[in-house]
Amino acid sequence: MNPDLTGPTVELLQALIRNECVNDGTPESGGETRNALLLGDYLHGSGVGIEQFESLPGRGSVVARIEGSDRSAPTLCLMGHTDVVPVNPAGWSRDPFGAELIDGEVWGRGAIDMLNVTASMAVAFRELTRSGWRPKGTLIYFGVADEEAGGRLGAEWMCDQHWDAVRSDYVLTELGGWSSVAPDGVRHVVVNTGEKGIAWRRLRVAGTPAHGSMPFGADNALVKAAEVIRRLAAYRPHAHIDDIWRAQVAAMPVPDEVKAGLVDPARIWSTIEALPPAAARTCHAHTHTTFSPNVAHGGQKTNIIPDLVDIEVDIRTVPGTTQADVDAHLHEALGELVHHVEISHLQTNDSTNSPRGNQLWDAISSATQVAYPGAELLPGIIVGGTDARFFRERGVVAYGTGLFSSQVTLESFGTRFHGNDERIDTESLGLAADFWIHIAKEICG
């Protein structure tokens, strides 16, 4: 870890957190222009081209470039989003936007997701600029808006409207970089090469309005909606077990019998049920198309039997699952109730994945050795969504990676991600800044 980079990364992360770029999914939220301007000012320097873009007023993204001298050399894009999810301060021990540094950790919404990476990438970019580095390939820094609401006003808009500004051969972004030590003593650092698909659906359940004082035999949309939700929660699609999952299981510090169960389609469900809750959720999400009913709207008044209830379902698909497959899953899960439900699409993207065995994979492996000699890269798949998918759809190799200290495990990362008391240790911030510098020099020359 370079101590000269840790302090600046901490300070920039604190400033990004304090700008409170909270994205609640509405077009008027986010305010990412605050962070885009902050980053533009921070990255300004000799030989750097900086452009600001706004998809809507206040929804700004920033692109900084160190232009390469050789057009045939690869272009690398370091991409970090600048928005954060909403927060309930009542569940926090500290001010979620205070960005306090306490016992070697920076606290605040976005410290894990993903302002730590956005800040460390910016520090690495500026360090390269100030060192007088003149690469053969072009290096791009992309501080992007609206990732937390699907990227429509951020990465998707930029790729559709300003592709030349962010066109790249390789992209690095979230999530990855935590590590674990396998039973054989080898440290494995996760690099996510792909992500599950998104198939958000709205299920509109119909009933017949009537007076609430006479509920017997009523066609109550809310009662039917409750059964729809119960069936979705109980639904068990088949497991998806591929080479990436087998590699992850092989590196797990669990008994051989558990490993065998986690790669056996006939035993994986019972094996997951026997795991501790955090591990069970992770293993289930990595191997199954998941259905999570998260929002319900309906009813007009306490004494009126409702005729319409809308349920919004977060569905994440394993590789190879089409949107038509998702609708078939819903028909199977709901049975005869599907005839009482109108299904509409909210957001859809198929699962994406990038190949390994290329220059970027090798550069990540080399950079990892600086902090963890002898460590091996472990491919993974992200169970949520990231902006990497917009680049993969255009043939770009995009990985979710980073480098965290040994105290950041998948379990600790997961509990802080979108959770209370989100925070990151300063050692991880310094490691990450070094990591990006090493990779940029390897790729761009």
C-alpha positions in Angstrom: 0.0 0.0 0.0 1.3 3.4 -0.9 0.7 5.7 2.1 1.0 8.8 -0.2 -2.2 7.7 -2.0 -4.2 6.6 1.1 -4.7 10.1 2.5 -5.9 11.7 -0.8 -8.3 8.8 -1.4 -9.8 9.1 2.1 -10.3 12.9 1.6 -11.9 12.5 -1.9 -14.1 9.7 -0.6 -15.3 11.9 2.2 -16.1 14.8 -0.1 -18.1 12.5 -2.5 -20.1 11.1 0.5 -20.8 14.6 1.8 -22.3 15.7 -1.5 -25.3 13.4 -0.8 -26.0 12.3 -4.4 -29.0 10.2 -3.3 -30.8 8.4 -6.2 -34.3 7.3 -5.3 -35.1 6.3 -8.9 -37.0 9.5 -9.8 -35.6 11.7 -12.6 -35.3 14.7 -10.3 -33.2 12.9 -7.6 -29.5 12.1 -7.6 -27.9 15.5 -8.1 -24.8 13.7 -9.4 -23.6 16.9 -11.1 -22.3 17.9 -7.7 -19.9 14.9 -7.7 -19.2 15.3 -11.5 -18.0 18.9 -11.0 -16.0 17.9 -7.9 -14.3 15.1 -9.8 -13.7 17.3 -12.8 -11.9 19.9 -10.7 -9.9 17.2 -8.9 -8.7 15.6 -12.1 -7.9 18.8 -13.9 -4.3 18.9 -15.1 -1.8 19.2 -17.9 -2.6 16.7 -20.7 -6.0 15.8 -19.4 -9.2 16.3 -21.4 -12.3 16.7 -19.3 -15.9 16.8 -20.5 -19.1 17.1 -18.5 -22.4 15.6 -19.7 -25.9 15.9 -18.3 -28.8 13.6 -19.4 -31.1 15.9 -17.4 -30.5 19.0 -15.3 -28.5 17.8 -12.2 -27.9 14.3 -13.6 -24.2 14.8 -14.6 -21.4 12.5 -15.5 -17.8 13.4 -16.1 -15.2 11.9 -18.5 -11.5 12.6 -18.2 -8.9 11.3 -20.7 -5.2 10.9 -21.0 -4.9 10.4 -24.7 -2.5 7.7 -25.9 0.1 8.2 -28.5 -0.7 4.9 -30.4 -4.1 4.5 -32.0 -3.6 0.8 -32.2 -2.9 0.4 -28.4 -5.8 -0.5 -26.1 -8.0 2.0 -24.4 -8.8 1.3 -20.7 -11.8 2.9 -18.9 -11.9 3.2 -15.1 -15.7 3.6 -14.4 -17.2 4.5 -11.0 -20.7 5.7 -10.3 -21.3 8.8 -8.3 -24.8 8.2 -6.9 -25.9 6.3 -3.8 -29.0 4.6 -2.6 -31.4 6.2 -0.1 -30.7 5.8 3.6 -32.7 5.7 6.9 -30.6 7.6 9.4 -32.5 6.0 12.3 -30.6 2.7 11.7 -27.2 4.3 11.7 -24.7 4.8 14.5 -23.3 7.8 12.8 -24.4 10.5 10.4 -24.7 8.6 7.0 -23.4 11.7 5.2 -20.9 12.9 7.8 -18.1 10.8 6.2 -16.4 10.5 9.6 -13.0 8.8 9.8 -13.2 6.5 12.9 -10.7 3.9 13.9 -9.3 3.7 10.4 -12.6 3.5 8.6 -14.6 6.0 6.6 -18.3 5.9 7.5 -21.1 6.9 5.2 -23.6 6.0 2.5 -21.6 5.0 -0.6 -18.4 4.1 1.3 -18.8 0.5 0.0 -21.2 1.0 -3.0 -19.2 2.3 -4.7 -17.6 5.7 -3.9 -14.6 4.0 -2.5 -13.8 2.7 -6.0 -14.8 6.0 -7.7 -12.5 7.9 -5.4 -9.5 5.5 -5.6 -9.7 5.4 -9.4 -9.7 9.2 -9.5 -6.6 9.4 -7.2 -4.8 6.9 -9.4 -5.7 8.8 -12.5 -4.4 12.1 -11.1 -1.2 10.4 -9.8 -0.5 9.2 -13.3 -1.1 12.6 -14.7 1.1 14.3 -12.2 3.9 11.8 -12.8 4.2 12.9 -16.4 3.0 9.5 -17.7 2.5 9.5 -21.4 0.9 6.2 -22.4 0.6 4.5 -25.8 -3.0 3.6 -25.1 -5.7 6.0 -23.9 -6.8 6.0 -20.3 -10.4 7.1 -19.5 -11.9 8.0 -16.1 -15.7 7.8 -16.2 -17.6 9.2 -13.2 -21.1 8.2 -14.1 -24.6 9.1 -12.8 -27.7 7.0 -12.2 -26.2 3.5 -11.7 -28.4 2.9 -8.7 -31.6 3.2 -10.8 -30.4 1.1 -13.7 -28.2 3.5 -15.6 -30.9 4.9 -18.0 -29.7 8.5 -17.3 -26.1 7.5 -16.9 -24.1 4.8 -18.6 -26.8 3.7 -20.9 -27.5 7.2 -22.0 -23.7 7.9 -22.4 -23.2 4.7 -24.5 -26.2 5.5 -26.7 -25.6 9.3 -27.1 -21.9 9.8 -26.5 -20.2 6.5 -27.3 -17.1 8.1 -28.7 -16.4 9.7 -25.3 -16.3 6.4 -23.5 -15.5 3.9 -26.2 -13.0 1.4 -24.8 -11.4 -2.0 -25.3 -11.5 -2.7 -21.5 -13.6 -1.5 -18.6 -13.0 -1.9 -14.9 -15.8 -1.1 -12.4 -17.6 -2.6 -9.4 -18.0 -5.3 -7.7 -15.0 -7.4 -6.7 -11.7 -7.4 -5.0 -12.5 -9.1 -1.7 -10.6 -12.3 -0.9 -10.5 -15.4 1.1 -7.9 -18.1 2.0 -8.8 -21.6 0.9 -8.0 -24.7 3.0 -4.8 -25.2 0.9 -3.6 -21.8 2.1 -4.0 -20.0 -1.3 -5.6 -16.6 -1.2 -8.3 -16.2 -3.9 -9.3 -12.7 -5.0 -12.7 -12.4 -6.7 -12.9 -10.8 -10.1 -16.5 -10.7 -11.4 -16.6 -11.4 -15.1 -20.3 -11.2 -15.5 -23.6 -10.5 -13.9 -27.1 -11.9 -13.7 -29.9 -10.5 -15.9 -32.6 -8.1 -14.7 -36.3 -8.9 -15.3 -38.3 -6.6 -13.1 -42.0 -7.2 -13.5 -45.2 -5.5 -12.3 -48.0 -7.9 -11.5 -51.4 -6.2 -11.5 -53.9 -8.3 -9.6 -57.6 -7.7 -10.4 -60.6 -8.0 -8.2 -64.1 -6.6 -7.8 -64.8 -3.5 -5.6 -67.4 -4.0 -2.8 -68.3 -2.7 0.7 -65.7 -3.8 3.3 -68.4 -4.7 5.8 -69.5 -7.7 3.7 -66.2 -9.6 2.9 -67.6 -13.1 2.7 -66.9 -14.5 -0.8 -65.6 -11.2 -2.0 -63.3 -11.0 -5.0 -60.6 -9.1 -3.0 -57.6 -8.2 -5.1 -55.5 -7.8 -2.0 -56.2 -11.3 -0.7 -55.3 -12.7 -4.2 -52.2 -10.6 -4.2 -51.1 -12.1 -0.9 -51.4 -15.5 -2.4 -49.4 -14.4 -5.4 -46.7 -13.2 -3.2 -46.7 -16.4 -1.1 -46.4 -18.5 -4.3 -43.5 -16.4 -5.6 -41.7 -16.8 -2.2 -42.2 -20.5 -2.3 -41.2 -21.0 -6.0 -38.1 -23.1 -6.6 -36.6 -22.9 -10.1 -33.9 -25.3 -11.1 -30.3 -24.5 -10.1 -27.8 -23.2 -12.6 -24.4 -24.8 -12.0 -21.6 -23.7 -14.3 -17.8 -23.6 -14.3 -17.7 -20.3 -12.5 -19.8 -21.6 -9.7 -17.8 -24.8 -9.4 -14.6 -22.7 -9.2 -16.1 -20.6 -6.4 -17.2 -23.7 -4.5 -13.8 -25.3 -4.8 -12.3 -22.3 -3.0 -14.8 -22.2 -0.2 -13.5 -23.0 3.3 -16.2 -25.6 3.9 -16.3 -29.4 4.3 -16.0 -31.5 1.2 -19.6 -32.8 1.8 -20.9 -29.3 1.6 -18.9 -28.6 -1.5 -20.4 -31.7 -3.2 -23.9 -30.7 -2.3 -23.4 -27.2 -3.6 -22.6 -28.5 -7.1 -25.2 -31.2 -7.2 -28.5 -30.1 -8.7 -30.4 -32.7 -6.7 -28.9 -31.7 -3.3 -28.1 -28.0 -3.7 -31.4 -26.7 -2.1 -31.1 -28.9 1.0 -27.4 -28.0 1.3 -28.2 -24.2 1.1 -30.9 -24.6 3.7 -28.3 -26.0 6.2 -25.8 -23.1 5.7 -25.6 -20.0 8.0 -28.1 -17.3 6.7 -25.6 -15.0 5.1 -23.9 -17.8 3.2 -27.2 -19.4 2.3 -28.5 -16.1 0.7 -25.2 -15.8 -1.3 -25.2 -19.3 -2.6 -28.8 -19.3 -3.5 -28.5 -16.0 -5.4 -25.5 -17.2 -7.4 -27.2 -20.4 -8.6 -30.9 -19.6 -9.1 -33.1 -17.2 -10.9 -34.6 -15.3 -7.9 -38.0 -13.7 -7.3 -38.3 -11.0 -4.7 -41.7 -9.2 -4.3 -40.6 -5.8 -2.9 -43.3 -3.2 -3.6 -47.1 -3.4 -3.3 -49.6 -0.7 -4.0 -53.4 -1.0 -3.8 -56.7 -0.2 -2.2 -58.5 3.1 -1.9 -60.1 3.2 1.6 -60.5 1.0 4.6 -64.1 0.2 3.9 -63.7 -0.6 0.2 -62.7 -4.1 -1.0 -59.9 -3.4 -3.5 -60.2 -4.1 -7.1 -56.6 -3.5 -8.1 -53.2 -4.3 -6.4 -49.9 -3.8 -8.1 -46.9 -5.9 -7.0 -43.4 -5.1 -8.2 -41.1 -8.0 -8.3 -37.3 -7.9 -8.5 -36.3 -10.9 -10.7 -32.6 -11.7 -11.4 -31.9 -14.3 -14.0 -29.0 -16.8 -14.3 -27.1 -16.9 -17.6 -29.0 -18.3 -20.5 -32.4 -17.3 -19.2 -34.5 -15.2 -21.6 -37.3 -12.8 -20.9 -39.7 -15.3 -22.3 -38.3 -17.9 -19.8 -39.1 -15.4 -17.0 -42.7 -15.2 -18.0 -42.8 -19.0 -18.2 -41.4 -19.1 -14.7 -44.2 -16.8 -13.5 -46.9 -18.9 -15.1 -45.5 -22.0 -13.4 -45.2 -20.3 -10.0 -48.6 -18.7 -10.0 -50.6 -21.6 -11.5 -54.3 -20.8 -12.1 -53.8 -17.4 -10.4 -51.9 -16.2 -13.4 -55.3 -15.6 -15.1 -56.1 -13.0 -12.5 -52.8 -11.2 -13.1 -51.6 -8.7 -15.8 -47.8 -8.9 -16.2 -45.8 -6.0 -17.5 -42.1 -5.3 -17.8 -40.4 -2.6 -15.7 -36.7 -3.1 -16.5 -35.1 -5.9 -18.6 -31.5 -6.8 -19.4 -30.2 -10.3 -20.2 -27.2 -11.7 -18.2 -23.8 -10.7 -19.6 -20.3 -12.1 -19.3 -16.8 -11.3 -20.4 -14.2 -13.8 -21.4 -11.0 -14.5 -19.4 -7.5 -15.2 -20.7 -6.8 -11.7 -22.1 -4.5 -8.8 -21.4 -6.8 -7.3 -18.8 -7.1 -10.5 -16.9 -3.3 -10.9 -16.9 -2.9 -7.3 -15.7 -5.3 -7.7 -12.8 -3.4 -10.9 -11.8 -0.1 -9.1 -11.9 -1.5 -6.1 -9.9 -2.9 -8.4 -7.3 0.5 -9.9 -6.6 1.8 -6.6 -5.3 -0.4 -6.8 -2.2 -1.0 -10.6 -2.1 2.0 -12.5 -3.5 0.9 -15.9 -4.7 -2.8 -15.0 -4.8 -5.0 -16.4 -7.5 -7.9 -14.8 -9.3 -11.3 -16.3 -8.8 -14.0 -15.6 -11.4 -17.4 -14.7 -10.2 -20.8 -13.4 -11.3 -22.5 -10.4 -9.8 -26.0 -11.2 -8.6 -27.2 -7.6 -8.9 -26.7 -5.2 -11.9 -23.9 -2.8 -12.8 -23.1 -0.4 -15.6 -20.6 -3.0 -17.1 -23.5 -4.6 -19.0 -23.8 -1.6 -21.3 -20.2 -2.1 -22.4 -20.4 -5.9 -22.7 -23.4 -5.5 -25.0 -21.0 -3.6 -27.3 -18.3 -6.3 -27.2 -16.1 -4.6 -24.6 -14.4 -6.8 -22.0 -15.7 -5.5 -18.6 -14.8 -6.8 -15.2 -16.0 -5.9 -11.7 -12.9 -5.8 -9.5 -10.9 -3.9 -7.0 -8.6 -4.7 -4.1 -9.6 -4.7 -0.5 -7.6 -5.5 2.7 -7.8 -8.9 4.1 -10.4 -7.8 6.7 -13.0 -7.2 4.0 -14.7 -10.5 3.4 -17.6 -11.3 1.2 -19.8 -11.5 4.3 -18.7 -8.2 5.7 -19.0 -6.6 2.3 -22.5 -8.0 1.8 -23.9 -6.8 5.2 -22.7 -3.2 4.6 -23.8 -3.0 0.9 -27.0 -0.9 0.9 -27.0 -1.5 4.7 -26.7 0.4 7.9 -23.3 1.7 9.1 -21.7 1.4 5.7 -18.0 1.9 5.9 -14.6 1.0 4.4 -11.2 0.8 5.9 -8.4 3.1 4.8 -6.0 0.2 4.0 -8.4 -0.9 1.3 -8.4 2.6 -0.2 -4.7 2.7 -0.5 -4.5 -0.8 -1.9 -7.1 0.1 -4.5 -5.3 3.3 -5.7 -2.1 1.3 -6.2 -4.0 -1.4 -7.9 -5.5 0.9 -10.6 -2.1 2.5 -11.3 -0.4 -0.9 -11.9 -3.2 -2.0 -14.2 -3.3 1.2 -16.2 0.5 1.0 -16.8 0.2 -2.7 -17.9 -2.7 -2.0 -20.3 -1.9 1.4 -21.7 1.9 1.1 -21.7 
